[in-house]
Amino acid sequence: MSKHEPSRIGRLWSRWSGLPLWLKILIGMVLGMSTGLMLGKDAIYLKPIGTLFVNTIKMLIVPLVFCSLIVGVTSMQDTAKMGRIGFKSFAFYLGTTSIAISLGLIVGSVIRPGSGLSMTPEIGTEKVAQAPSLMETLINIVPTNPVSALAEGQILQVIVFAVALGIALVLIGEHGKPAIRVFESLAEAMYKLTDMVMSLAPYGVFGLMAWVAGEYGMEMLLPLIKVIVAVYIGCFLHIVGFYSLVLSVFARLNPLHFFKGISNAMAVAFTTSSSAGSLPASMKCASEYLGVNKKISSFVLPLGTTINMDGTALYQGVTALFVAQAFGIDLTWVDYITIILTATLASIGTAGVPGAGLVMLTLVLTTVGLPLEGVAIIAGIDRILDMARTVVNVSGDLVATTVIAKSENELDIEHYNADMQQSALIAEQNAVDTIEHGRN
């Protein structure tokens, strides 16, 4: 019996190793939820597994964004093209964010998640972090100390400095080439490190989902199930409906190939609830499965991680209406427009990390005069909502990258239309060709 045991384990490991990453992550998620529901509060002991995984992802974020942005900027020697892509990205992200919150308000109006509750704003509430004003956000985008911005992980400031440094390296011509080669080498190292870290995703996801299920359980979901249903329906409609329409109409691309190609990034987004933490997986999906040129993805994706918050904006619309309905406050059409504008502008610079949506929600509620007690109510289920809205954020980043790459003729259509296995082979061959070209 013992003689056959190692080979049986070996066969199981071989089968496991042969599974695609998204399926491994899905299995880890299901096993984690089942384990968490069985263990209950004791599942907290599994949380360190997930925390370690999240920490390794966070370790990648700043150097990956910094190096990939510089490579993306310097690879576009045409400064006019760089400005054009930047304008397209900014316009796309703000436009889709305003549509997302409008959809959230529509879903909230139809489902009415707060109806039936009779709450009064006299109850106490915990203090919540103050969201920065638009003026503060605009002032703070330029770092007074770039090294401090890198050390503290101030992504918006890192993006501004990286873009400025990349432009400077292009403008100084030959003198900038040695530094560009260093950043290209560092970027490749970061891409490889990303592959290594992402191989740990199924185990980290298991720990995270076990803790979430054990901590909250089914009892926590029942009182606010309508809010959860409304947010998830809105997110589903935005991804499957709106994004499919954008890909079909503006880029003439098959949405099914797109969603297959980003399945790994969506799984990571759902389980980590972090747009920034999902960036390594998004970069991998864009180049390996969608056929987007790296000089486009390395510029558009980090930018989207900071300013594209479609899912978070949609969540603001649903939860703002929930608070208004729960406290019996009627909103006017002016309030609706104010919510749309506030959430759209507040999305610029909102951190792409778990829980950042709550800070943004305080700004939205304050702007239209809704009780901040609503934040304390939503906080109980925020993690569940955060998982869905992060999938929308990350999917939106990849939609923008794909559409912009198509408009700039930087999308490999054959690569895009291939199945995932063929895409991986094409990406591997492209990497070999790039290395050979560099040697020559």
C-alpha positions as CSV (number, residue, x, y, z in Angstrom):
1,M,0.0,0.0,0.0
2,S,2.8,2.4,1.0
3,K,4.6,1.6,-2.2
4,H,1.8,2.9,-4.3
5,E,1.1,6.0,-2.1
6,P,3.8,8.3,-3.4
7,S,2.8,7.6,-7.1
8,R,-0.8,8.3,-6.2
9,I,0.1,11.6,-4.6
10,G,2.4,12.3,-7.5
11,R,-0.5,11.8,-10.0
12,L,-2.8,14.0,-7.9
13,W,-0.1,16.8,-7.9
14,S,0.4,16.4,-11.6
15,R,-3.3,16.8,-12.2
16,W,-3.4,19.8,-9.9
17,S,-0.4,21.4,-11.6
18,G,-2.0,20.9,-15.0
19,L,-5.1,22.9,-14.1
20,P,-5.4,26.5,-15.4
21,L,-4.8,29.1,-12.7
22,W,-8.4,30.4,-12.7
23,L,-9.7,26.9,-11.9
24,K,-7.2,26.5,-9.1
25,I,-8.3,29.8,-7.7
26,L,-12.0,28.8,-8.0
27,I,-11.3,25.5,-6.2
28,G,-9.4,27.3,-3.5
29,M,-12.3,29.7,-3.1
30,V,-14.9,27.0,-2.8
31,L,-12.8,24.9,-0.4
32,G,-12.1,28.1,1.7
33,M,-15.7,29.0,2.0
34,S,-16.7,25.5,3.0
35,T,-13.9,25.3,5.5
36,G,-14.8,28.7,6.9
37,L,-18.5,27.8,7.4
38,M,-17.5,24.6,9.2
39,L,-14.9,26.2,11.5
40,G,-16.8,29.4,12.2
41,K,-14.8,32.0,14.2
42,D,-11.9,29.5,14.4
43,A,-11.3,30.1,10.7
44,I,-9.4,33.2,11.9
45,Y,-6.4,30.9,12.3
46,L,-6.3,30.4,8.5
47,K,-6.3,34.2,7.8
48,P,-2.5,34.4,8.0
49,I,-2.2,32.3,4.8
50,G,-4.3,34.8,2.9
51,T,-2.5,37.7,4.6
52,L,0.8,36.4,3.4
53,F,-0.4,36.2,-0.1
54,V,-1.9,39.7,0.0
55,N,1.4,41.0,1.4
56,T,3.4,39.4,-1.5
57,I,1.0,41.1,-4.0
58,K,1.4,44.4,-2.2
59,M,5.2,43.9,-2.4
60,L,4.9,43.9,-6.2
61,I,2.6,46.9,-6.7
62,V,4.9,50.0,-6.4
63,P,7.9,48.6,-8.3
64,L,5.7,47.0,-10.9
65,V,3.7,50.2,-11.5
66,F,6.9,52.4,-11.5
67,C,9.0,50.2,-13.8
68,S,6.2,49.3,-16.2
69,L,5.0,52.9,-16.5
70,I,8.5,54.1,-17.4
71,V,8.9,51.3,-19.9
72,G,5.5,52.1,-21.3
73,V,6.2,55.8,-21.7
74,T,9.8,55.3,-23.1
75,S,8.6,52.7,-25.6
76,M,6.3,55.3,-27.1
77,Q,9.0,57.6,-28.7
78,D,6.2,59.6,-30.2
79,T,5.2,62.0,-27.5
80,A,2.0,62.9,-29.4
81,K,1.0,59.3,-29.3
82,M,1.7,59.1,-25.6
83,G,-0.5,62.2,-25.0
84,R,-3.3,60.8,-27.2
85,I,-3.3,57.5,-25.3
86,G,-3.3,59.3,-22.0
87,F,-6.3,61.4,-23.1
88,K,-8.2,58.4,-24.3
89,S,-7.6,56.5,-21.1
90,F,-8.7,59.4,-18.9
91,A,-11.8,60.1,-20.9
92,F,-12.7,56.4,-21.1
93,Y,-12.3,55.8,-17.3
94,L,-14.3,58.9,-16.3
95,G,-17.0,58.2,-18.8
96,T,-17.5,54.6,-17.8
97,T,-17.4,55.6,-14.1
98,S,-20.3,58.0,-14.6
99,I,-22.3,55.4,-16.4
100,A,-21.6,52.8,-13.6
101,I,-22.9,55.0,-10.8
102,S,-26.0,55.9,-13.0
103,L,-26.6,52.1,-13.3
104,G,-26.2,51.7,-9.6
105,L,-28.9,54.4,-9.0
106,I,-31.2,52.7,-11.4
107,V,-30.8,49.3,-9.8
108,G,-31.2,50.8,-6.3
109,S,-34.4,52.6,-7.5
110,V,-35.9,49.4,-8.9
111,I,-34.9,46.9,-6.1
112,R,-35.3,49.5,-3.3
113,P,-32.9,47.7,-0.8
114,G,-33.7,50.1,2.1
115,S,-37.5,49.9,1.8
116,G,-39.3,48.5,4.9
117,L,-36.6,49.8,7.3
118,S,-37.5,52.6,9.7
119,M,-34.3,54.0,11.0
120,T,-33.6,57.3,12.6
121,P,-30.2,59.2,12.5
122,E,-30.0,59.7,16.3
123,I,-28.1,56.4,16.8
124,G,-24.3,56.7,17.5
125,T,-21.8,55.9,14.9
126,E,-18.1,55.3,14.8
127,K,-15.8,57.9,13.3
128,V,-14.8,57.2,9.8
129,A,-11.8,58.5,7.8
130,Q,-12.5,61.7,6.1
131,A,-12.3,61.5,2.3
132,P,-10.0,64.0,0.7
133,S,-11.6,66.9,-1.2
134,L,-11.2,67.2,-5.0
135,M,-8.8,70.2,-4.5
136,E,-6.6,68.2,-2.1
137,T,-6.5,65.3,-4.5
138,L,-5.4,67.6,-7.4
139,I,-2.8,69.3,-5.2
140,N,-1.4,66.0,-3.9
141,I,-0.9,64.3,-7.2
142,V,2.5,65.9,-7.5
143,P,4.9,64.4,-4.9
144,T,7.1,66.8,-2.9
145,N,9.4,63.8,-2.3
146,P,9.3,61.0,-5.0
147,V,11.3,58.7,-2.7
148,S,8.7,59.1,0.1
149,A,5.9,58.5,-2.4
150,L,7.5,55.3,-3.5
151,A,8.1,54.2,0.1
152,E,4.6,55.0,1.3
153,G,2.9,53.5,-1.8
154,Q,1.2,56.7,-2.9
155,I,0.2,55.3,-6.3
156,L,-1.1,58.4,-7.9
157,Q,2.1,60.3,-7.0
158,V,4.2,57.4,-8.2
159,I,2.3,57.4,-11.6
160,V,2.9,61.2,-12.0
161,F,6.6,60.8,-11.2
162,A,7.1,57.7,-13.4
163,V,5.4,59.4,-16.4
164,A,7.4,62.6,-15.9
165,L,10.7,60.6,-15.6
166,G,9.8,58.5,-18.7
167,I,9.1,61.6,-20.8
168,A,12.4,63.1,-19.6
169,L,14.3,60.0,-20.6
170,V,12.8,60.1,-24.0
171,L,13.6,63.8,-24.5
172,I,17.3,63.4,-23.6
173,G,17.8,61.0,-26.4
174,E,20.9,58.8,-26.4
175,H,21.8,59.8,-22.9
176,G,18.6,58.2,-21.6
177,K,19.1,54.8,-23.3
178,P,21.3,53.2,-20.6
179,A,18.7,54.1,-17.9
180,I,15.9,52.9,-20.1
181,R,17.6,49.5,-20.5
182,V,17.9,49.3,-16.7
183,F,14.2,49.9,-16.3
184,E,13.3,47.4,-19.0
185,S,15.4,44.8,-17.2
186,L,13.7,45.6,-13.9
187,A,10.3,45.5,-15.5
188,E,11.0,42.0,-17.0
189,A,12.2,40.9,-13.5
190,M,9.0,42.2,-12.0
191,Y,6.9,40.3,-14.6
192,K,8.7,37.1,-13.7
193,L,8.3,37.7,-10.0
194,T,4.6,38.3,-10.7
195,D,4.4,34.8,-12.3
196,M,6.0,33.3,-9.2
197,V,3.7,35.1,-6.8
198,M,0.5,34.3,-8.8
199,S,1.3,30.6,-8.6
200,L,0.6,31.0,-4.8
201,A,-2.8,32.5,-5.5
202,P,-5.0,29.4,-4.9
203,Y,-3.5,28.9,-1.4
204,G,-3.8,32.5,-0.5
205,V,-7.4,32.6,-1.8
206,F,-8.2,29.5,0.4
207,G,-7.1,31.3,3.5
208,L,-8.9,34.6,2.7
209,M,-12.2,33.0,1.9
210,A,-12.1,30.7,4.9
211,W,-11.7,33.7,7.1
212,V,-14.4,35.7,5.3
213,A,-16.9,32.9,5.6
214,G,-16.0,32.1,9.2
215,E,-16.1,35.7,10.3
216,Y,-19.4,36.7,8.7
217,G,-21.3,33.5,8.1
218,M,-24.8,33.4,6.7
219,E,-26.3,35.2,9.6
220,M,-24.5,38.4,8.6
221,L,-25.8,38.2,5.0
222,L,-29.5,37.8,5.7
223,P,-30.4,41.3,7.1
224,L,-28.8,43.1,4.2
225,I,-29.3,40.5,1.5
226,K,-31.2,43.0,-0.7
227,V,-28.2,45.4,-0.7
228,I,-25.9,42.5,-1.7
229,V,-28.3,41.3,-4.4
230,A,-28.6,44.8,-5.8
231,V,-24.9,45.5,-6.0
232,Y,-24.2,42.1,-7.5
233,I,-26.9,42.5,-10.1
234,G,-25.6,45.9,-11.0
235,C,-22.0,44.6,-11.3
236,F,-23.2,41.7,-13.5
237,L,-25.1,44.0,-15.8
238,H,-22.2,46.5,-16.1
239,I,-19.7,43.7,-16.9
240,V,-21.8,41.5,-19.2
241,G,-24.0,44.2,-20.7
242,F,-22.1,47.4,-20.9
243,Y,-18.5,46.1,-21.3
244,S,-19.7,43.6,-24.0
245,L,-21.4,46.5,-25.8
246,V,-18.2,48.6,-25.7
247,L,-16.1,45.8,-27.0
248,S,-18.5,44.9,-29.7
249,V,-19.3,48.4,-30.9
250,F,-16.1,50.4,-30.4
251,A,-13.5,47.7,-30.9
252,R,-15.4,45.2,-33.1
253,L,-14.1,42.4,-30.8
254,N,-15.8,39.2,-29.6
255,P,-16.6,39.7,-25.8
256,L,-16.5,36.0,-25.1
257,H,-12.8,35.8,-26.0
258,F,-12.2,38.8,-23.8
259,F,-13.9,37.4,-20.7
260,K,-12.1,34.0,-21.1
261,G,-8.8,35.9,-21.3
262,I,-9.3,37.9,-18.1
263,S,-10.8,35.1,-16.0
264,N,-7.6,34.8,-13.9
265,A,-7.6,38.5,-13.1
266,M,-11.3,38.5,-12.3
267,A,-10.8,35.6,-9.8
268,V,-7.9,37.4,-8.1
269,A,-9.9,40.6,-7.9
270,F,-12.9,38.8,-6.4
271,T,-10.9,37.1,-3.7
272,T,-8.4,39.9,-2.8
273,S,-10.9,42.8,-3.1
274,S,-7.9,45.0,-4.3
275,S,-7.7,46.6,-7.7
276,A,-4.0,47.4,-7.0
277,G,-3.4,43.9,-5.7
278,S,-4.9,42.5,-8.9
279,L,-2.6,44.6,-11.2
280,P,0.0,41.8,-11.6
281,A,-2.7,39.4,-12.8
282,S,-4.2,42.0,-15.1
283,M,-0.8,42.8,-16.7
284,K,-0.3,39.0,-17.3
285,C,-3.8,38.6,-18.8
286,A,-3.4,41.6,-21.1
287,S,-0.2,40.5,-22.7
288,E,-0.5,36.7,-22.6
289,Y,-4.3,36.1,-23.3
290,L,-5.6,39.3,-25.0
291,G,-2.6,40.1,-27.2
292,V,-2.2,43.7,-26.0
293,N,1.2,45.2,-26.7
294,K,3.0,45.7,-23.4
295,K,3.8,49.4,-24.1
296,I,0.0,50.0,-24.0
297,S,-0.9,47.8,-21.0
298,S,2.1,49.1,-19.0
299,F,0.7,52.6,-19.3
300,V,-3.1,52.2,-19.3
301,L,-3.5,49.5,-16.6
302,P,-1.5,51.3,-13.8
303,L,-3.4,54.5,-14.6
304,G,-6.7,52.6,-14.5
305,T,-5.9,51.1,-11.1
306,T,-5.8,54.6,-9.7
307,I,-8.6,56.5,-11.5
308,N,-11.0,53.8,-12.8
309,M,-13.5,52.9,-10.1
310,D,-16.5,51.7,-12.1
311,G,-17.5,49.0,-9.5
312,T,-16.9,51.3,-6.6
313,A,-19.0,54.1,-8.2
314,L,-21.8,51.6,-8.9
315,Y,-21.7,50.5,-5.3
316,Q,-22.0,54.2,-4.2
317,G,-25.2,54.6,-6.2
318,V,-26.8,51.5,-4.6
319,T,-25.7,52.1,-1.1
320,A,-26.6,55.8,-1.2
321,L,-30.1,54.9,-2.2
322,F,-30.2,52.2,0.5
323,V,-29.3,54.8,3.2
324,A,-31.8,57.3,1.9
325,Q,-34.6,54.7,1.8
326,A,-33.7,53.2,5.2
327,F,-33.8,56.6,6.9
328,G,-36.9,57.7,4.9
329,I,-35.2,60.6,3.0
330,D,-36.5,61.5,-0.4
331,L,-33.8,62.4,-3.0
332,T,-34.4,65.0,-5.7
333,W,-33.1,64.8,-9.3
334,V,-30.5,67.4,-8.2
335,D,-29.3,65.0,-5.5
336,Y,-29.0,62.2,-8.1
337,I,-26.9,64.4,-10.4
338,T,-24.8,65.5,-7.4
339,I,-24.2,61.8,-6.4
340,I,-23.1,61.0,-10.0
341,L,-20.7,64.0,-10.2
342,T,-19.3,63.5,-6.7
343,A,-18.7,59.8,-7.1
344,T,-17.1,60.2,-10.5
345,L,-14.7,62.9,-9.4
346,A,-14.0,61.2,-6.1
347,S,-12.9,58.0,-7.9
348,I,-9.7,59.9,-9.0
349,G,-7.1,59.0,-6.5
350,T,-9.2,56.6,-4.4
351,A,-6.9,53.9,-3.3
352,G,-7.4,50.6,-5.1
353,V,-7.2,48.6,-1.8
354,P,-9.9,46.7,0.2
355,G,-12.2,49.0,2.1
356,A,-11.4,52.3,0.2
357,G,-15.0,52.4,-1.0
358,L,-16.2,53.2,2.5
359,V,-14.1,56.3,2.6
360,M,-15.5,57.4,-0.7
361,L,-19.0,56.6,0.5
362,T,-18.6,59.2,3.4
363,L,-18.0,61.9,0.8
364,V,-21.0,60.9,-1.3
365,L,-23.4,60.8,1.7
366,T,-22.1,64.1,3.1
367,T,-22.5,65.8,-0.2
368,V,-26.2,65.1,-0.4
369,G,-26.9,65.4,3.3
370,L,-27.5,61.7,4.1
371,P,-26.8,60.3,7.6
372,L,-23.3,59.0,8.1
373,E,-24.7,56.2,10.2
374,G,-25.3,54.6,6.9
375,V,-21.6,54.0,6.6
376,A,-21.6,52.0,9.9
377,I,-24.5,49.9,8.6
378,I,-22.8,49.2,5.2
379,A,-19.4,48.4,6.9
380,G,-20.8,45.1,8.1
381,I,-21.2,43.7,4.6
382,D,-18.6,45.9,2.9
383,R,-16.2,43.0,2.3
384,I,-18.9,41.0,0.5
385,L,-19.7,44.0,-1.7
386,D,-16.0,44.9,-2.1
387,M,-15.4,41.5,-3.9
388,A,-18.0,42.2,-6.6
389,R,-17.1,45.9,-7.2
390,T,-13.4,45.1,-7.5
391,V,-14.1,42.6,-10.3
392,V,-15.9,45.4,-12.1
393,N,-12.9,47.8,-11.5
394,V,-10.4,45.3,-12.8
395,S,-12.5,44.3,-15.8
396,G,-13.0,47.9,-16.7
397,D,-9.2,48.5,-16.6
398,L,-8.7,45.6,-19.1
399,V,-11.6,46.7,-21.3
400,A,-10.0,50.1,-21.6
401,T,-6.6,48.6,-22.3
402,T,-8.0,46.4,-25.0
403,V,-10.1,49.1,-26.7
404,I,-7.3,51.6,-26.7
405,A,-4.8,49.1,-28.0
406,K,-7.2,48.2,-30.8
407,S,-7.6,51.9,-31.7
408,E,-3.8,52.3,-31.8
409,N,-3.2,49.2,-33.9
410,E,-1.3,47.7,-30.9
411,L,-3.6,44.6,-30.5
412,D,-2.7,41.3,-32.0
413,I,-6.0,40.1,-33.3
414,E,-4.9,36.5,-33.9
415,H,-3.6,36.4,-30.4
416,Y,-6.8,37.8,-29.0
417,N,-9.0,35.3,-30.8
418,A,-6.9,32.3,-29.9
419,D,-7.9,30.0,-27.0
420,M,-6.1,30.4,-23.7
421,Q,-3.5,27.6,-24.3
422,Q,-2.7,28.9,-27.8
423,S,-2.4,32.5,-26.3
424,A,0.1,31.3,-23.8
425,L,2.2,29.7,-26.5
426,I,2.0,32.9,-28.7
427,A,3.0,35.0,-25.7
428,E,6.0,32.8,-25.0
429,Q,7.1,32.9,-28.6
430,N,6.7,36.7,-28.6
431,A,8.9,36.9,-25.4
432,V,11.6,34.8,-27.1
433,D,11.5,37.0,-30.2
434,T,11.8,40.1,-28.1
435,I,14.8,38.8,-26.3
436,E,16.4,37.7,-29.6
437,H,15.7,41.1,-31.1
438,G,17.3,42.8,-28.1
439,R,20.5,40.7,-28.5
440,N,20.7,41.6,-32.2
